[in-house]
């Protein structure tokens, strides 16, 4: 069946709610209104207010309540309306959800999936356009995933809902309705912690994820370059084996992500390649990312977010080195 990312996630949530009676959804406006992007539309009518709950505008309370539910034997799936609104709940996520397994020596765990729209490109304000994956990936005990297409979104969400640890599930806002894809109607899993080789190649490796995957694919198609494209899918833990294998194979690497350059996911990937594949490289690693500045007002975001021109320039630079 053809689905966009919104319908694929909605379908996944319906299957998850049917499969596990311990699962509850909670968040701002997710019940009656179906969420700001209508991702949860129709689920409260099907499963009732006790399983799909509207909450006050209080992110720390949403996550704190969810942690309590998880410790008590439930499997909450809270939604934060935008990734930038997760910061009021940062203490609950980082100090508690991510640490309970370690703190209790695995006596207690927090089975919970935190869903939130992420990244920009849709002319929204700063807190509606944040890309905080590096912030949360710095924390041990928290899985961080970011699918780039409807098929992966459904399969990874189902996989996350079957895990016994907290998962931060980032949903790229720009990709919600950008395109449709063939998605099975039945339940299936896509592995968490395993990157996807979108396209094999030998001239260079382009490592990317989220909103930048369609951009990279477009540039590679236009330039007809023999590039290997790797979609990380999971940010934490990184699929280091796939990254290193590709870097050694091609000898040239470009890393592309929407989040800020400094101290970001690209820096971590570059460091690991430098540690484990430096002698196989034929050119310096190039990162294409946003400036290390707060997200700008909507009129300036096209200058801020990496685009096809910047990706193409990086490809030319690494191939000419």
C-alpha positions as CSV (number, residue, x, y, z in Angstrom):
1,X,0.0,0.0,0.0
2,X,1.3,3.5,-0.8
3,X,1.9,5.5,2.4
4,X,3.6,8.7,3.3
5,X,5.5,8.9,6.6
6,X,2.4,10.3,8.5
7,X,0.2,7.4,7.4
8,X,3.0,4.8,7.9
9,X,3.5,6.0,11.5
10,X,-0.2,6.2,12.2
11,X,-0.6,2.6,10.9
12,X,2.3,1.4,13.1
13,X,0.8,3.0,16.2
14,X,-2.5,1.3,15.5
15,X,-0.8,-2.1,15.2
16,X,1.2,-1.4,18.3
17,X,-1.9,-0.5,20.3
18,X,-3.7,-3.7,19.2
19,X,-0.6,-5.9,19.9
20,X,0.2,-4.7,23.4
21,X,-2.4,-3.7,25.9
22,X,0.2,-2.0,28.1
23,X,0.9,0.6,25.4
24,X,-0.5,4.0,25.9
25,X,-0.1,7.2,23.9
26,X,0.0,10.6,25.6
27,X,0.9,14.1,24.5
28,X,-0.4,17.6,23.7
29,X,-3.4,17.5,21.3
30,X,-2.7,13.9,20.2
31,X,-6.2,12.6,21.1
32,X,-9.2,14.5,19.8
33,X,-7.2,16.6,17.3
34,X,-4.8,13.8,16.2
35,X,-1.7,15.8,16.9
36,X,-0.4,19.0,15.2
37,X,0.5,17.0,12.1
38,X,-2.4,14.5,12.4
39,X,0.0,11.6,13.0
40,X,-2.3,10.1,15.7
41,X,-5.6,11.0,13.9
42,X,-8.4,8.6,14.6
43,X,-6.5,6.5,17.3
44,X,-8.4,7.9,20.3
45,X,-11.7,7.1,18.6
46,X,-10.6,3.5,18.1
47,X,-8.9,2.9,21.4
48,X,-10.5,5.3,23.8
49,X,-9.2,8.2,26.0
50,X,-7.5,5.9,28.5
51,X,-5.0,4.7,25.9
52,X,-4.7,7.8,23.7
53,X,-4.6,10.7,26.1
54,X,-4.4,14.5,25.7
55,X,-2.1,16.1,28.2
56,X,-1.5,19.6,29.5
57,X,1.2,21.7,27.8
58,X,3.9,20.5,30.2
59,X,6.7,18.4,28.6
60,X,8.5,17.6,31.9
61,X,5.2,16.3,33.3
62,X,4.5,14.2,30.1
63,X,7.9,12.5,30.3
64,X,8.0,12.2,34.1
65,X,4.5,10.6,34.0
66,X,5.7,8.3,31.3
67,X,8.7,7.2,33.2
68,X,6.5,6.3,36.2
69,X,4.1,4.4,33.9
70,X,7.1,2.4,32.5
71,X,8.5,1.6,35.9
72,X,5.0,0.4,36.9
73,X,4.8,-2.1,34.0
74,X,3.2,-0.1,31.3
75,X,4.8,0.8,27.9
76,X,4.1,4.5,27.3
77,X,4.7,6.3,24.0
78,X,4.7,10.0,24.7
79,X,4.8,12.6,22.0
80,X,6.6,15.9,22.3
81,X,4.9,18.3,19.9
82,X,8.2,19.6,18.5
83,X,11.8,18.5,19.2
84,X,12.7,22.0,20.5
85,X,10.0,21.6,23.1
86,X,11.8,18.5,24.6
87,X,14.2,20.8,26.4
88,X,11.9,21.4,29.4
89,X,11.9,17.6,29.8
90,X,15.6,17.2,29.3
91,X,16.2,16.4,33.0
92,X,13.6,13.7,33.0
93,X,14.9,12.1,29.8
94,X,18.6,12.4,30.6
95,X,18.8,12.1,34.4
96,X,16.1,9.4,34.7
97,X,14.8,7.6,31.6
98,X,18.2,7.0,30.2
99,X,19.8,5.9,33.5
100,X,17.3,3.6,35.3
101,X,18.8,0.4,33.9
102,X,22.3,1.4,34.9
103,X,21.2,2.9,38.2
104,X,19.4,-0.2,39.3
105,X,21.9,-2.7,37.7
106,X,19.2,-3.8,35.3
107,X,16.7,-4.5,38.1
108,X,14.4,-1.8,36.5
109,X,14.1,-0.6,33.0
110,X,12.1,2.1,31.2
111,X,10.3,0.7,28.1
112,X,9.3,3.9,26.5
113,X,9.3,5.5,23.0
114,X,9.4,9.3,22.9
115,X,8.2,10.5,19.5
116,X,8.8,14.0,18.2
117,X,8.9,15.9,14.9
118,X,12.5,17.1,14.2
119,X,14.4,19.4,11.9
120,X,13.4,22.3,9.6
121,X,12.8,23.1,6.0
122,X,9.1,23.9,6.4
123,X,9.5,27.6,7.3
124,X,8.8,27.2,11.0
125,X,10.3,29.0,14.0
126,X,13.4,27.9,15.8
127,X,12.0,25.6,18.5
128,X,9.8,24.0,15.8
129,X,12.9,23.2,13.7
130,X,15.6,21.9,16.1
131,X,17.8,18.9,15.3
132,X,18.9,17.8,18.8
133,X,20.0,14.2,18.0
134,X,23.7,14.9,19.0
135,X,22.5,16.2,22.4
136,X,20.6,13.1,23.2
137,X,23.1,10.7,21.6
138,X,25.7,11.9,24.1
139,X,23.7,10.2,26.8
140,X,24.4,6.5,27.5
141,X,21.3,4.4,27.9
142,X,19.1,6.2,25.3
143,X,18.6,4.9,21.8
144,X,18.2,7.6,19.2
145,X,16.7,6.9,15.8
146,X,15.7,9.0,12.8
147,X,14.1,7.3,9.7
148,X,14.2,9.0,6.3
149,X,11.3,7.2,4.6
150,X,7.8,5.7,5.3
151,X,8.9,2.1,5.2
152,X,11.7,2.5,7.7
153,X,9.5,4.8,9.9
154,X,6.9,2.1,10.4
155,X,9.3,-0.8,10.8
156,X,11.6,1.0,13.2
157,X,8.7,2.3,15.3
158,X,7.3,-1.2,15.7
159,X,10.8,-2.4,16.6
160,X,11.2,0.4,19.2
161,X,7.8,-0.4,20.8
162,X,8.9,-4.0,21.3
163,X,12.1,-3.0,23.1
164,X,12.6,-2.8,26.8
165,X,14.6,0.5,26.9
166,X,13.9,4.1,26.2
167,X,14.0,5.2,22.5
168,X,13.9,8.7,21.2
169,X,12.1,8.4,17.9
170,X,12.8,11.5,15.7
171,X,10.4,12.1,12.8
172,X,11.7,14.6,10.2
173,X,8.9,17.1,9.7
174,X,9.8,17.9,6.1
175,X,9.5,14.2,5.2
176,X,6.1,13.7,6.8
177,X,4.3,14.2,3.5
178,X,7.1,14.7,1.0
179,X,6.6,11.4,-0.8
180,X,4.8,8.1,-0.7
181,X,6.3,4.6,-0.7
182,X,5.1,1.0,-0.8
183,X,4.6,-0.1,2.8
184,X,3.1,-3.4,3.9
185,X,-0.1,-3.1,5.9
186,X,0.9,-5.9,8.3
187,X,3.4,-5.5,11.2
188,X,7.1,-5.8,10.4
189,X,10.4,-4.7,12.0
190,X,13.3,-2.7,10.7
191,X,16.4,-3.2,12.9
192,X,17.6,-0.5,15.2
193,X,21.4,0.0,15.2
194,X,21.8,-1.0,11.5
195,X,22.4,1.5,8.7
196,X,20.9,1.1,5.3
197,X,23.1,1.1,2.2
198,X,20.7,3.1,0.0
199,X,23.0,2.8,-3.0
200,X,26.3,1.0,-3.5
201,X,29.2,2.8,-5.2
202,X,33.0,2.9,-5.3
203,X,34.1,6.5,-6.0
204,X,33.1,8.0,-2.6
205,X,30.9,7.3,0.5
206,X,28.2,9.8,1.5
207,X,27.0,9.2,5.0
208,X,23.7,10.9,5.9
209,X,20.3,10.5,7.6
210,X,16.9,12.2,8.0
211,X,16.0,15.1,5.9
212,X,19.3,15.0,3.9
213,X,18.8,11.6,2.5
214,X,16.5,12.7,-0.4
215,X,18.8,15.7,-1.0
216,X,21.9,13.4,-1.3
217,X,20.0,11.0,-3.6
218,X,18.9,13.8,-5.9
219,X,22.5,15.2,-6.2
220,X,24.0,11.8,-6.9
221,X,21.4,11.1,-9.6
222,X,21.9,14.5,-11.2
223,X,25.7,14.2,-11.2
224,X,25.7,10.5,-12.1
225,X,28.6,10.0,-9.7
226,X,29.4,6.4,-8.5
227,X,28.7,7.2,-4.8
228,X,27.8,4.9,-2.0
229,X,25.0,6.4,0.0
230,X,24.6,5.2,3.6
231,X,21.4,6.2,5.6
232,X,22.4,5.8,9.3
233,X,18.7,5.4,10.4
234,X,20.0,4.9,14.0
235,X,22.1,7.8,15.5
236,X,22.9,6.1,18.8
237,X,24.3,3.5,18.6
238,X,26.0,4.2,15.3
239,X,26.5,1.3,12.9
240,X,30.3,1.8,13.0
241,X,31.0,-1.4,11.0
242,X,29.0,-0.3,8.0
243,X,30.6,3.2,8.1
244,X,34.2,1.9,8.4
245,X,33.7,-0.7,5.7
246,X,32.3,1.9,3.3
247,X,35.1,4.4,4.0
248,X,37.8,1.7,3.4
249,X,36.1,0.6,0.2
250,X,35.8,4.0,-1.4
251,X,38.6,6.0,0.3
252,X,36.6,9.2,0.1
253,X,33.9,10.4,2.6
254,X,31.4,13.2,2.7
255,X,29.1,13.4,5.8
256,X,25.8,15.3,5.4
257,X,23.3,16.3,8.1
258,X,21.0,19.1,8.8
259,X,22.0,19.6,12.4
260,X,24.8,22.1,13.4
261,X,28.4,21.3,12.4
262,X,30.2,21.7,15.7
263,X,30.2,18.7,18.1
264,X,27.7,17.0,15.9
265,X,27.0,13.5,14.6
266,X,29.3,14.2,11.6
267,X,32.2,15.0,14.0
268,X,31.7,11.6,15.7
269,X,31.6,9.7,12.4
270,X,34.7,11.6,11.1
271,X,36.6,10.8,14.3
272,X,35.8,7.1,14.1
273,X,36.9,6.9,10.5
274,X,40.1,8.7,11.3
275,X,40.8,6.3,14.1
276,X,40.1,3.1,12.1
277,X,40.4,3.9,8.4
278,X,42.8,6.8,8.1
279,X,45.3,4.9,6.0
280,X,42.7,3.8,3.5
281,X,41.6,7.4,2.8
282,X,42.6,9.2,-0.4
283,X,41.2,12.6,0.6
284,X,40.2,14.5,3.8
285,X,36.8,13.9,5.2
286,X,34.3,16.6,4.4
287,X,31.3,17.6,6.5
288,X,28.2,19.4,5.1
289,X,26.0,20.7,7.8
290,X,24.3,23.8,9.2
291,X,26.2,26.6,10.8
292,X,26.9,26.5,14.5
293,X,24.2,29.1,15.2
294,X,20.7,29.1,16.5
295,X,18.1,28.1,13.9
296,X,17.2,31.3,12.0
297,X,13.9,33.0,11.2
298,X,12.0,31.2,8.3
299,X,13.1,33.7,5.6
300,X,16.8,32.7,6.2
301,X,16.5,28.9,6.5
302,X,17.4,28.3,2.9
303,X,20.8,29.9,3.6
304,X,21.2,27.9,6.8
305,X,20.2,24.3,5.9
306,X,22.5,22.3,3.6
307,X,21.1,22.1,0.1
308,X,21.9,20.3,-3.2
309,X,24.4,23.0,-4.2
310,X,26.5,22.5,-1.1
311,X,26.4,18.7,-1.3
312,X,27.4,18.8,-5.0
313,X,30.3,21.2,-4.1
314,X,31.5,18.8,-1.4
315,X,31.4,15.9,-3.8
316,X,33.4,17.8,-6.4
317,X,36.0,18.8,-3.7
318,X,36.5,15.3,-2.3
319,X,36.8,13.7,-5.8
320,X,39.3,16.3,-6.9
321,X,41.6,15.9,-3.9
